[in-house]
Amino acid sequence: MPGSLDPLDVGVQIPYHFRCPISLELMRDPVTVCTGQTYDRQSIESWVATGNTTCPVTRAPLSDFTLIPNHTLRRLIQEWCVANRAFGVERIPTPKQPADPSLVRSLLNQAAAQSNHMNSRVAALRRLRGLARDSDKNRSVILANNAREILLAIVFSRMDSDSSELNHESLAILSMFPLSEPECVFVASDPERVSYLVAMLFHPSIDVRVNSAALIEIVVAGMRSPELRAQISNADDVFEGIVGILNYPLAYPRALKVGIKALFALCLVKQHRQRAVTAGAVEALIDRLQDFEKCDAERALATIELLSRIPSGCAALASHALTVPLLVKIILKISERATEYAAGALLSLCSASEQAQKEAVAAGVLIQLLLLVQSDCTERAKRKAQMLLKQLRDCWPEDSIANSDDFACSDVVPF
């Protein structure tokens, strides 16, 4: 990064007026405050966010927190970077400016006005979606202008199979934001709204399907009411729609990420986990287990453990040829949470099936468990591993490490 270059290393001195007075590093996005001083945007925003109300240099009160881009200084910095690239200095990119609040208000009003032509309203929403995608700052500006209430009204303005592009664009923007609990209740308490979101899980467009799944997850995760959560997880075909998204080709990775978040949220409702199993959730989870990124893999393993606690889920997991070998393979490879979930799922499977016990031992689970109980993982993971070792005792081969003299020195509690 240009701002972190050591002048002694690269043989070039960064001009003093190109450095931010707060960070003392090369400014990437210089902005001027009401006192006339210029700072790097990130530094001055952090300064203000921590409760400071004075200019860092002059100590004068900041009567106006508007940040004005200093385009002239930025261009000079960029020219200096290019002139010194032989010393390892990289040119700073031209930053995208935060959305103008007045523009955001205008676009929201344009989208909300039913008297406007449909194309005009859709165009406003598309521009808002572009702004929301650009930065967290833009999303904050959009939220500050009552966007969620407006977007919720548009999304559910026409709840039938002929819902328009207007609804779909609003759904796409809404899926980028968290909802307050009253807003989640607004959606979940109306069976027609829930049914509409479930219907959108089967829309021909994968974007619409994934955005609907994202909103369902936001709503379920944003409520404390178990009754309303259960109302969504009990909706007809909701699990089938989510599983269909999980099974979508990997060319669209967001489908996998959103699908597992939604499935996990729905499976937290214990009485409806059977519906997830019937919809094919177990097969989808095991088939895609190695495709998830770290955080999503944790959710996938947590969901597998939840499903392993009900008889039908345990049976479906045990009947899949890859379940036990995969759980054994990844038990120590992802994170402490993942280790705990994988150990819990294996414990459920091996407690219910002798065949699963044999498969686990054949896959090398004994070494993995002995390493686990002597590692720095969570106490819950260790307890599950100890219980699993006890469960597998009758399956230990005669020459296994578990029956060797070294086993007496391990941290496994004697049985």
Salt bridges, closest charged atoms under 4 A:
ASP29 OD2 - ARG41 NE 2.71
GLU45 OE2 - ARG41 NH1 3.97
GLU45 OE2 - LYS137 NZ 3.91
ASP134 OD1 - LYS96 NZ 3.24
ASP136 OD1 - ARG139 NH2 2.12
ASP160 OD2 - ARG158 NE 3.40
GLU165 OE2 - ARG126 NH2 1.97
GLU169 OE2 - ARG126 NE 3.55
GLU169 OE2 - ARG129 NH2 3.08
GLU181 OE1 - ARG224 NH2 2.76
GLU183 OE1 - ARG148 NE 3.39
ASP190 OD2 - ARG193 NH1 3.37
ASP287 OD1 - HIS320 NE2 2.96
ASP291 OD2 - ARG288 NE 3.74
GLU293 OE1 - LYS257 NZ 3.76
ASP296 OD2 - LYS257 NZ 2.91
ASP296 OD1 - ARG299 NH1 3.34
GLU305 OE2 - ARG309 NH2 3.35
GLU305 OE2 - LYS384 NZ 2.85
GLU340 OE2 - ARG380 NE 3.12
GLU340 OE2 - LYS384 NZ 3.99
